[in-house]
């Protein structure tokens, strides 16, 4: 015990410095956590604004500029771009929709990315760029991402083949959907497509 007391007396200054360092480190950790929480709160507020505006622009198109401004920055910028793409897709301005979808394609492969890729494929179909649509959906089919639905990918790929006039290729995909995804919405629609296309033979 005496040795400890003697050591403390001899190294009081060093121990004081060490205590200050530990205190400063603890303070720095707290500051980082507070800043992180504040930033998260701000980002969540931006997301709330994006989602609110995305539902409002159908009735108030003048709010598109607000959504475009929000879409250009922050953690949830890609969500804003996706909502803008959906809006212009509904308006059948597929070129403008694709311009926003291009921005999303630069990001990580998450749900937003695959939603954007699917919408891009549908835009290709509407613009009669069937080969590009088939190639895109073929790539997604190979990836078979956990973040998206394979039946959606296959159905839209089949649509591209059908619109292009490649009925046999379309039928093959529709039949696969009918067998493997019978309980889904697209599996049900595929069954109707098989009946319709085979009836034309």
Secondary structure in CASP SS format (residue, H / E / C, confidence):
PFRMAT SS
TARGET T0000
AUTHOR 0000-0000-0000
METHOD secondary structure of the structure
MODEL  1
X C 1.00
X H 1.00
X H 1.00
X H 1.00
X H 1.00
X H 1.00
X H 1.00
X H 1.00
X H 1.00
X H 1.00
X C 1.00
X H 1.00
X H 1.00
X H 1.00
X H 1.00
X H 1.00
X H 1.00
X H 1.00
X H 1.00
X H 1.00
X H 1.00
X H 1.00
X H 1.00
X H 1.00
X H 1.00
X H 1.00
X H 1.00
X H 1.00
X H 1.00
X H 1.00
X H 1.00
X H 1.00
X H 1.00
X H 1.00
X H 1.00
X H 1.00
X H 1.00
X H 1.00
X H 1.00
X H 1.00
X H 1.00
X H 1.00
X H 1.00
X H 1.00
X H 1.00
X H 1.00
X H 1.00
X H 1.00
X H 1.00
X H 1.00
X H 1.00
X H 1.00
X H 1.00
X H 1.00
X H 1.00
X H 1.00
X C 1.00
X C 1.00
X C 1.00
X C 1.00
X H 1.00
X H 1.00
X H 1.00
X H 1.00
X H 1.00
X H 1.00
X H 1.00
X H 1.00
X H 1.00
X H 1.00
X H 1.00
X C 1.00
X C 1.00
X C 1.00
X C 1.00
X C 1.00
X H 1.00
X H 1.00
X H 1.00
X H 1.00
X H 1.00
X H 1.00
X H 1.00
X H 1.00
X H 1.00
X H 1.00
X H 1.00
X H 1.00
X H 1.00
X H 1.00
X C 1.00
X C 1.00
X C 1.00
X H 1.00
X H 1.00
X H 1.00
X H 1.00
X H 1.00
X H 1.00
X H 1.00
X H 1.00
X H 1.00
X H 1.00
X H 1.00
X C 1.00
X C 1.00
X C 1.00
X C 1.00
X C 1.00
X C 1.00
X H 1.00
X H 1.00
X H 1.00
X H 1.00
X H 1.00
X H 1.00
X H 1.00
X H 1.00
X H 1.00
X H 1.00
X H 1.00
X H 1.00
X H 1.00
X H 1.00
X H 1.00
X H 1.00
X C 1.00
X C 1.00
X C 1.00
X H 1.00
X H 1.00
X H 1.00
X H 1.00
X H 1.00
X H 1.00
X H 1.00
X H 1.00
X H 1.00
X H 1.00
X H 1.00
X H 1.00
X H 1.00
X H 1.00
X C 1.00
X C 1.00
X C 1.00
X C 1.00
X C 1.00
X C 1.00
X H 1.00
X H 1.00
X H 1.00
X H 1.00
X H 1.00
X H 1.00
X H 1.00
X H 1.00
X H 1.00
X H 1.00
X H 1.00
X H 1.00
X H 1.00
X H 1.00
X H 1.00
X C 1.00
X C 1.00
X H 1.00
X H 1.00
X H 1.00
X H 1.00
X H 1.00
X H 1.00
X H 1.00
X H 1.00
X H 1.00
X H 1.00
X H 1.00
X H 1.00
X H 1.00
X H 1.00
X C 1.00
X C 1.00
X C 1.00
X C 1.00
X H 1.00
X H 1.00
X H 1.00
X H 1.00
X H 1.00
X H 1.00
X H 1.00
X H 1.00
X H 1.00
X H 1.00
X H 1.00
X H 1.00
X H 1.00
X H 1.00
X H 1.00
X C 1.00
X C 1.00
END
